[in-house]
Amino acid sequence: MQLADLIPTLQLAIGPVILISGVGSILLSMTNRYGRVIDRSRHVMQALKHTDGHERHVLLQQIHVLTKRARIVRRGIALGVSSVFMASVFIITLFVSALSGLQIAPLIVAEFVLCMLCLMGCLAMYMADINLSLRALWMEVPADVRHQAEQTSPGA
């Protein structure tokens, strides 16, 4: 096989390589969010040791939300890594198909679809974490301040 015969396959492989780079950026953001959740959990756990009554109840609620966030972000990271893995398998399959002449288009399509589904799941987990982080923020804001903020917000 000549290099000229591989050029179309190399051109097809560029898209998934760019996808890997983009998902890498998403994973970087998600691992940073995961680290923040873990750090915040440790901070809340320390504060929990020195509180009681209503403050303790609020901190326990925060720990509950932080635990949910950590699980969601961890799932998102796993789906992002799976997407990168599937993109890598997809690239390898393209080359194996081109070099061997095997007609494995259904396998290539399945790998690409699985890669995209993993990416979609990763992004869904990312948005779920963002929504939960807003919930956690509102838990820290006193009720009277929340009420005032809701009354004065442009969307109210």
N, CA, C and O of each residue as an XYZ file, in Angstrom:
624
protein
N       0.849     -1.175      0.000
C       0.000      0.000      0.000
C       0.898      1.243      0.000
O       1.878      1.325      0.740
N       0.539      2.187     -0.835
C       1.290      3.429     -0.973
C       0.718      4.487     -0.026
O      -0.426      4.393      0.419
N       1.537      5.488      0.267
C       1.082      6.594      1.114
C      -0.131      7.277      0.501
O      -1.049      7.677      1.217
N      -0.138      7.410     -0.799
C      -1.270      8.045     -1.474
C      -2.574      7.296     -1.205
O      -3.647      7.899     -1.173
N      -2.476      5.987     -1.014
C      -3.667      5.190     -0.706
C      -4.168      5.450      0.714
O      -5.350      5.268      1.004
N      -3.258      5.880      1.604
C      -3.625      6.127      3.006
C      -4.161      7.534      3.247
O      -4.807      7.780      4.265
N      -3.907      8.449      2.338
C      -4.302      9.844      2.553
C      -5.797      9.991      2.835
O      -6.146     10.722      3.762
N      -6.696      9.348      2.100
C      -8.121      9.479      2.457
C      -8.420      8.990      3.877
O      -9.245      9.574      4.579
N      -7.745      7.915      4.293
C      -7.956      7.402      5.645
C      -7.425      8.392      6.687
O      -8.054      8.609      7.722
N      -6.270      8.985      6.404
C      -5.728     10.002      7.312
C      -6.685     11.195      7.414
O      -6.878     11.751      8.495
N      -7.271     11.577      6.302
C      -8.224     12.686      6.323
C      -9.445     12.331      7.165
O      -9.959     13.176      7.898
N      -9.912     11.092      7.066
C     -11.049     10.658      7.891
C     -10.705     10.643      9.376
O     -11.570     10.881     10.219
N      -9.452     10.366      9.694
C      -9.029     10.249     11.095
C      -8.841     11.601     11.766
O      -8.770     11.667     12.994
N      -8.760     12.671     11.003
C      -8.533     13.990     11.595
C      -9.696     14.405     12.491
O      -9.474     14.959     13.567
N     -10.917     14.149     12.068
C     -12.089     14.513     12.871
C     -12.065     13.908     14.259
O     -12.201     14.632     15.245
N     -11.895     12.590     14.364
C     -11.838     11.984     15.698
C     -10.658     12.481     16.542
O     -10.763     12.564     17.765
N      -9.541     12.809     15.891
C      -8.394     13.334     16.642
C      -8.746     14.698     17.240
O      -8.391     14.989     18.383
N      -9.439     15.525     16.471
C      -9.886     16.826     16.989
C     -10.892     16.617     18.114
O     -10.880     17.343     19.108
N     -11.757     15.630     17.955
C     -12.720     15.299     19.007
C     -11.999     14.945     20.307
O     -12.405     15.377     21.385
N     -10.940     14.163     20.200
C     -10.167     13.782     21.384
C      -9.623     15.024     22.079
O      -9.650     15.108     23.306
N      -9.137     15.974     21.316
C      -8.612     17.208     21.899
C      -9.717     17.996     22.611
O      -9.516     18.494     23.719
N     -10.865     18.102     21.979
C     -11.987     18.828     22.594
C     -12.483     18.168     23.862
O     -12.743     18.841     24.859
N     -12.613     16.856     23.828
C     -13.064     16.137     25.023
C     -12.010     16.259     26.119
O     -12.345     16.307     27.302
N     -10.744     16.310     25.731
C      -9.683     16.521     26.719
C      -9.871     17.825     27.475
O      -9.636     17.887     28.681
N     -10.294     18.865     26.772
C     -10.555     20.156     27.432
C     -11.733     20.044     28.394
O     -11.702     20.599     29.492
N     -12.763     19.328     27.978
C     -13.918     19.123     28.858
C     -13.494     18.341     30.096
O     -13.902     18.663     31.212
N     -12.673     17.312     29.892
C     -12.198     16.511     31.028
C     -11.358     17.338     31.990
O     -11.433     17.147     33.203
N     -10.569     18.245     31.460
C      -9.780     19.127     32.317
C     -10.702     19.960     33.197
O     -10.480     20.086     34.401
N     -11.725     20.519     32.594
C     -12.691     21.315     33.358
C     -13.401     20.457     34.403
O     -13.594     20.887     35.540
N     -13.783     19.259     34.017
C     -14.504     18.392     34.953
C     -13.615     17.926     36.098
O     -14.076     17.835     37.236
N     -12.353     17.630     35.820
C     -11.474     17.224     36.922
C     -11.225     18.390     37.871
O     -11.068     18.187     39.075
N     -11.188     19.611     37.336
C     -11.079     20.782     38.214
C     -12.319     20.921     39.084
O     -12.209     21.209     40.276
N     -13.499     20.719     38.501
C     -14.745     20.778     39.273
C     -14.744     19.683     40.340
O     -15.153     19.916     41.477
N     -14.284     18.493     39.969
C     -14.237     17.380     40.909
C     -13.331     17.722     42.091
O     -13.678     17.462     43.243
N     -12.184     18.299     41.802
C     -11.271     18.709     42.866
C     -11.888     19.745     43.787
O     -11.703     19.689     45.003
N     -12.626     20.694     43.211
C     -13.293     21.720     44.023
C     -14.355     21.086     44.921
O     -14.496     21.467     46.083
N     -15.102     20.120     44.384
C     -16.127     19.440     45.186
C     -15.474     18.709     46.355
O     -15.968     18.773     47.481
N     -14.380     18.024     46.097
C     -13.684     17.291     47.162
C     -13.144     18.264     48.203
O     -13.294     18.031     49.402
N     -12.517     19.355     47.759
C     -11.996     20.350     48.704
C     -13.113     20.958     49.536
O     -12.978     21.117     50.749
N     -14.219     21.298     48.877
C     -15.362     21.888     49.598
C     -15.935     20.876     50.597
O     -16.333     21.254     51.699
N     -15.977     19.612     50.222
C     -16.482     18.577     51.137
C     -15.617     18.485     52.387
O     -16.133     18.362     53.498
N     -14.312     18.543     52.205
C     -13.409     18.497     53.352
C     -13.616     19.710     54.262
O     -13.595     19.589     55.487
N     -13.814     20.864     53.655
C     -14.041     22.090     54.426
C     -15.343     21.978     55.233
O     -15.377     22.320     56.415
N     -16.403     21.501     54.590
C     -17.691     21.365     55.273
C     -17.592     20.319     56.382
O     -18.177     20.498     57.450
N     -16.868     19.240     56.144
C     -16.704     18.216     57.182
C     -15.981     18.770     58.405
O     -16.329     18.431     59.536
N     -14.979     19.618     58.187
C     -14.286     20.244     59.314
C     -15.228     21.161     60.085
O     -15.238     21.172     61.316
N     -16.025     21.935     59.334
C     -16.978     22.847     59.982
C     -18.038     22.066     60.747
O     -18.509     22.520     61.790
N     -18.415     20.907     60.243
C     -19.439     20.079     60.880
C     -19.025     19.637     62.281
O     -19.871     19.477     63.160
N     -17.732     19.442     62.485
C     -17.229     19.002     63.789
C     -17.464     20.043     64.879
O     -17.482     19.713     66.064
N     -17.642     21.291     64.481
C     -17.724     22.383     65.460
C     -19.087     23.069     65.473
O     -19.206     24.187     65.973
N     -20.111     22.421     64.934
C     -21.436     23.054     64.905
C     -22.487     22.111     65.454
O     -22.272     20.906     65.586
N     -23.630     22.699     65.769
C     -24.784     21.912     66.174
C     -26.057     22.663     65.778
O     -25.992     23.776     65.255
N     -27.193     22.057     66.026
C     -28.465     22.693     65.749
C     -28.713     22.920     64.264
O     -28.433     22.067     63.422
N     -29.249     24.106     63.974
C     -29.632     24.443     62.600
C     -28.425     24.489     61.667
O     -28.507     24.040     60.524
N     -27.293     25.037     62.154
C     -26.087     25.095     61.311
C     -25.647     23.695     60.909
O     -25.232     23.465     59.773
N     -25.742     22.764     61.850
C     -25.360     21.383     61.545
C     -26.261     20.801     60.465
O     -25.788     20.113     59.560
N     -27.544     21.074     60.559
C     -28.509     20.588     59.565
C     -28.164     21.141     58.174
O     -28.193     20.405     57.188
N     -27.845     22.419     58.099
C     -27.483     23.048     56.824
C     -26.212     22.413     56.264
O     -26.128     22.138     55.067
N     -25.224     22.179     57.130
C     -23.977     21.560     56.671
C     -24.209     20.125     56.191
O     -23.603     19.692     55.211
N     -25.080     19.394     56.877
C     -25.399     18.037     56.434
C     -26.081     18.050     55.065
O     -25.827     17.178     54.235
N     -26.944     19.036     54.834
C     -27.560     19.182     53.508
C     -26.494     19.465     52.448
O     -26.539     18.923     51.343
N     -25.541     20.319     52.802
C     -24.467     20.627     51.854
C     -23.649     19.384     51.539
O     -23.286     19.153     50.385
N     -23.355     18.579     52.560
C     -22.596     17.350     52.339
C     -23.374     16.413     51.409
O     -22.790     15.763     50.542
N     -24.683     16.352     51.598
C     -25.522     15.518     50.732
C     -25.413     15.978     49.274
O     -25.239     15.157     48.373
N     -25.515     17.277     49.048
C     -25.421     17.822     47.688
C     -24.017     17.616     47.123
O     -23.863     17.259     45.956
N     -23.001     17.839     47.944
C     -21.622     17.648     47.480
C     -21.348     16.193     47.109
O     -20.629     15.918     46.148
N     -21.917     15.275     47.862
C     -21.762     13.857     47.537
C     -22.407     13.544     46.196
O     -21.833     12.830     45.374
N     -23.598     14.078     45.981
C     -24.268     13.889     44.690
C     -23.427     14.482     43.558
O     -23.253     13.864     42.508
N     -22.914     15.681     43.789
C     -22.091     16.329     42.766
C     -20.854     15.502     42.447
O     -20.498     15.341     41.279
N     -20.200     14.978     43.471
C     -18.992     14.181     43.247
C     -19.316     12.951     42.399
O     -18.562     12.602     41.491
N     -20.431     12.301     42.696
C     -20.827     11.122     41.909
C     -21.132     11.501     40.465
O     -20.727     10.805     39.533
N     -21.840     12.597     40.288
C     -22.200     13.045     38.934
C     -20.946     13.400     38.138
O     -20.800     12.984     36.989
N     -20.053     14.162     38.741
C     -18.828     14.553     38.027
C     -17.977     13.319     37.718
O     -17.396     13.219     36.638
N     -17.905     12.385     38.665
C     -17.143     11.156     38.424
C     -17.732     10.387     37.247
O     -16.988      9.880     36.407
N     -19.065     10.294     37.175
C     -19.708      9.631     36.030
C     -19.400     10.380     34.734
O     -19.120      9.768     33.703
N     -19.456     11.701     34.799
C     -19.155     12.501     33.614
C     -17.735     12.288     33.137
O     -17.486     12.170     31.938
N     -16.808     12.239     34.071
C     -15.405     11.989     33.711
C     -15.277     10.599     33.084
O     -14.588     10.437     32.076
N     -15.926      9.610     33.664
C     -15.868      8.249     33.107
C     -16.434      8.219     31.691
O     -15.876      7.559     30.814
N     -17.535      8.927     31.463
C     -18.115      8.970     30.121
C     -17.212      9.719     29.147
O     -17.099      9.326     27.986
N     -16.568     10.789     29.604
C     -15.634     11.522     28.753
C     -14.438     10.671     28.376
O     -14.013     10.662     27.221
N     -13.897      9.957     29.349
C     -12.770      9.065     29.069
C     -13.217      7.951     28.118
O     -12.470      7.566     27.219
N     -14.422      7.437     28.313
C     -14.948      6.410     27.407
C     -15.091      6.943     25.990
O     -14.819      6.232     25.023
N     -15.517      8.193     25.866
C     -15.638      8.819     24.549
C     -14.274      8.902     23.864
O     -14.154      8.580     22.682
N     -13.260      9.325     24.591
C     -11.904      9.390     24.033
C     -11.420      7.988     23.661
O     -10.808      7.795     22.611
N     -11.693      7.029     24.515
C     -11.297      5.654     24.226
C     -11.964      5.170     22.941
O     -11.309      4.583     22.079
N     -13.273      5.419     22.814
C     -13.987      4.974     21.616
C     -13.495      5.704     20.375
O     -13.424      5.105     19.301
N     -13.158      6.970     20.496
C     -12.599      7.704     19.349
C     -11.268      7.086     18.937
O     -10.968      6.994     17.746
N     -10.473      6.666     19.908
C      -9.188      6.024     19.604
C      -9.402      4.680     18.909
O      -8.721      4.366     17.933
N     -10.338      3.900     19.408
C     -10.662      2.618     18.779
C     -11.184      2.855     17.363
O     -10.852      2.118     16.434
N     -11.999      3.885     17.215
C     -12.546      4.256     15.905
C     -11.414      4.544     14.914
O     -11.450      4.070     13.778
N     -10.425      5.309     15.332
C      -9.282      5.642     14.464
C      -8.520      4.380     14.088
O      -8.182      4.179     12.921
N      -8.252      3.536     15.064
C      -7.539      2.288     14.792
C      -8.331      1.425     13.809
O      -7.763      0.854     12.879
N      -9.637      1.335     14.019
C     -10.482      0.530     13.138
C     -10.457      1.079     11.708
O     -10.436      0.311     10.746
N     -10.459      2.403     11.572
C     -10.362      2.998     10.231
C      -9.079      2.538      9.534
O      -9.104      2.145      8.368
N      -7.979      2.591     10.247
C      -6.697      2.198      9.654
C      -6.641      0.704      9.353
O      -6.142      0.300      8.302
N      -7.147     -0.112     10.260
C      -7.162     -1.555     10.019
C      -8.007     -1.852      8.782
O      -7.628     -2.667      7.941
N      -9.138     -1.192      8.684
C     -10.010     -1.376      7.525
C      -9.311     -0.959      6.235
O      -9.382     -1.666      5.230
N      -8.637      0.189      6.263
C      -7.949      0.686      5.065
C      -6.776     -0.215      4.677
O      -6.553     -0.478      3.495
N      -6.034     -0.683      5.672
C      -4.853     -1.503      5.373
C      -5.213     -2.925      4.940
O      -4.556     -3.511      4.080
N      -6.251     -3.458      5.540
C      -6.591     -4.848      5.264
C      -7.627     -5.006      4.159
O      -7.780     -6.088      3.594
N      -8.329     -3.933      3.857
C      -9.376     -4.015      2.845
C     -10.661     -4.636      3.371
O     -11.584     -4.899      2.600
N     -10.729     -4.875      4.686
C     -11.951     -5.442      5.267
C     -13.099     -4.449      5.163
O     -12.913     -3.247      5.350
N     -14.260     -4.951      4.869
C     -15.458     -4.119      4.812
C     -16.168     -4.199      6.163
O     -17.039     -5.044      6.373
N     -15.782     -3.309      7.071
C     -16.332     -3.343      8.438
C     -17.049     -2.032      8.765
O     -16.961     -1.525      9.883
N     -17.750     -1.500      7.783
C     -18.461     -0.235      7.968
C     -19.441     -0.275      9.150
O     -19.506      0.696      9.905
N     -20.204     -1.360      9.338
C     -21.115     -1.373     10.497
C     -20.382     -1.227     11.836
O     -20.877     -0.567     12.750
N     -19.211     -1.840     11.943
C     -18.422     -1.720     13.170
C     -17.952     -0.277     13.355
O     -18.009      0.261     14.461
N     -17.494      0.336     12.286
C     -17.026      1.726     12.346
C     -18.163      2.643     12.757
O     -17.979      3.525     13.596
N     -19.331      2.443     12.177
C     -20.505      3.255     12.526
C     -20.859      3.054     13.996
O     -21.121      4.024     14.707
N     -20.869      1.813     14.453
C     -21.204      1.524     15.856
C     -20.219      2.204     16.807
O     -20.623      2.763     17.827
N     -18.937      2.155     16.475
C     -17.933      2.799     17.330
C     -18.138      4.307     17.382
O     -18.033      4.916     18.446
N     -18.428      4.897     16.248
C     -18.645      6.349     16.215
C     -19.885      6.738     17.018
O     -19.861      7.700     17.785
N     -20.959      5.985     16.836
C     -22.199      6.274     17.580
C     -21.957      6.124     19.081
O     -22.400      6.966     19.863
N     -21.268      5.078     19.487
C     -20.969      4.876     20.907
C     -20.109      6.018     21.453
O     -20.327      6.488     22.570
N     -19.146      6.454     20.668
C     -18.301      7.586     21.054
C     -19.154      8.835     21.304
O     -18.968      9.534     22.300
N     -20.091      9.104     20.390
C     -20.946     10.282     20.524
C     -21.912     10.151     21.703
O     -22.177     11.133     22.396
N     -22.434      8.957     21.932
C     -23.323      8.755     23.073
C     -22.590      8.984     24.391
O     -23.140      9.577     25.319
N     -21.352      8.516     24.469
C     -20.549      8.756     25.673
C     -20.306     10.255     25.861
O     -20.383     10.768     26.978
N     -20.012     10.947     24.766
C     -19.805     12.390     24.851
C     -21.075     13.100     25.304
O     -21.016     14.002     26.140
N     -22.208     12.707     24.765
C     -23.481     13.316     25.177
C     -23.744     13.082     26.665
O     -24.183     13.989     27.373
N     -23.473     11.863     27.135
C     -23.636     11.577     28.559
C     -22.706     12.414     29.413
O     -23.099     12.900     30.474
N     -21.481     12.582     28.957
C     -20.498     13.409     29.667
C     -21.020     14.841     29.805
O     -20.961     15.434     30.882
N     -21.526     15.381     28.709
C     -22.040     16.759     28.739
C     -23.290     16.875     29.611
O     -23.487     17.885     30.285
N     -24.131     15.845     29.597
C     -25.316     15.851     30.464
C     -24.907     15.863     31.937
O     -25.512     16.571     32.742
N     -23.894     15.090     32.289
C     -23.398     15.075     33.667
C     -22.797     16.431     34.041
O     -22.940     16.891     35.174
N     -22.133     17.056     33.091
C     -21.548     18.384     33.319
C     -22.652     19.386     33.674
O     -22.522     20.151     34.629
N     -23.730     19.373     32.900
C     -24.841     20.292     33.181
C     -25.531     19.947     34.502
O     -25.935     20.846     35.240
N     -25.668     18.671     34.801
C     -26.280     18.274     36.074
C     -25.458     18.798     37.241
O     -26.019     19.250     38.240
N     -24.136     18.744     37.127
C     -23.274     19.264     38.192
C     -23.429     20.774     38.325
O     -23.483     21.295     39.439
N     -23.498     21.460     37.230
C     -23.669     22.921     37.292
C     -24.979     23.269     37.991
O     -25.018     24.189     38.809
N     -26.047     22.544     37.677
C     -27.330     22.802     38.332
C     -27.270     22.513     39.828
O     -27.807     23.274     40.633
N     -26.619     21.419     40.199
C     -26.494     21.103     41.623
C     -25.607     22.108     42.352
O     -25.841     22.406     43.523
N     -24.595     22.630     41.670
C     -23.729     23.608     42.331
C     -24.506     24.885     42.636
O     -24.248     25.541     43.645
N     -25.445     25.237     41.779
C     -26.289     26.405     42.062
C     -27.177     26.125     43.271
O     -27.385     26.998     44.113
N     -27.698     24.905     43.351
C     -28.516     24.524     44.519
C     -27.692     24.640     45.800
O     -28.178     25.134     46.818
N     -26.445     24.183     45.740
C     -25.573     24.261     46.910
C     -25.296     25.710     47.291
O     -25.228     26.043     48.474
N     -25.138     26.560     46.300
C     -24.922     27.983     46.578
C     -26.114     28.563     47.329
O     -25.939     29.262     48.327
N     -27.320     28.279     46.855
C     -28.511     28.831     47.502
C     -28.690     28.294     48.916
O     -29.326     28.948     49.743
N     -28.147     27.125     49.209
C     -28.236     26.591     50.569
C     -27.410     27.430     51.540
O     -27.717     27.493     52.730
N     -26.370     28.069     51.031
C     -25.499     28.873     51.880
C     -26.022     30.295     52.081
O     -25.610     30.990     53.010
N     -26.921     30.716     51.216
C     -27.439     32.084     51.285
C     -28.635     32.092     52.238
O     -29.541     31.272     52.093
N     -28.649     32.998     53.202
C     -29.789     33.072     54.125
C     -31.105     33.296     53.374
O     -31.127     33.927     52.317
N     -32.195     32.771     53.931
C     -33.493     32.817     53.263
C     -33.933     34.236     52.917
O     -34.487     34.466     51.842
N     -33.690     35.205     53.829
C     -34.127     36.574     53.542
C     -33.349     37.173     52.365
O     -33.915     37.912     51.558
N     -32.075     36.861     52.268
C     -31.266     37.358     51.151
C     -31.704     36.687     49.851
O     -31.777     37.338     48.809
N     -31.996     35.383     49.912
C     -32.493     34.667     48.723
C     -33.778     35.300     48.228
O     -33.958     35.520     47.030
N     -34.674     35.592     49.171
C     -35.968     36.183     48.820
C     -35.767     37.539     48.147
O     -36.392     37.828     47.126
N     -34.898     38.367     48.716
C     -34.611     39.666     48.122
C     -34.004     39.523     46.738
O     -34.365     40.262     45.821
N     -33.092     38.587     46.580
C     -32.428     38.389     45.282
C     -33.434     37.910     44.232
O     -33.371     38.332     43.077
N     -34.345     37.045     44.623
C     -35.352     36.550     43.685
C     -36.326     37.651     43.290
O     -36.807     37.684     42.157
N     -36.618     38.552     44.226
C     -37.554     39.640     43.933
C     -36.941     40.692     43.016
O     -37.653     41.324     42.235
N     -35.638     40.882     43.104
C     -34.984     41.938     42.316
C     -34.342     41.421     41.034
O     -33.844     42.217     40.237
N     -34.341     40.099     40.814
C     -33.697     39.576     39.618
C     -34.540     39.890     38.394
O     -35.768     39.911     38.483
N     -33.907     40.133     37.252
C     -34.623     40.487     36.031
C     -35.580     39.402     35.562
O     -36.582     39.705     34.916
N     -35.291     38.141     35.874
C     -36.150     37.060     35.420
C     -37.326     36.795     36.339
O     -38.129     35.908     36.049
N     -37.466     37.537     37.452
C     -38.529     37.272     38.433
C     -39.882     37.711     37.960
O     -40.869     37.552     38.679
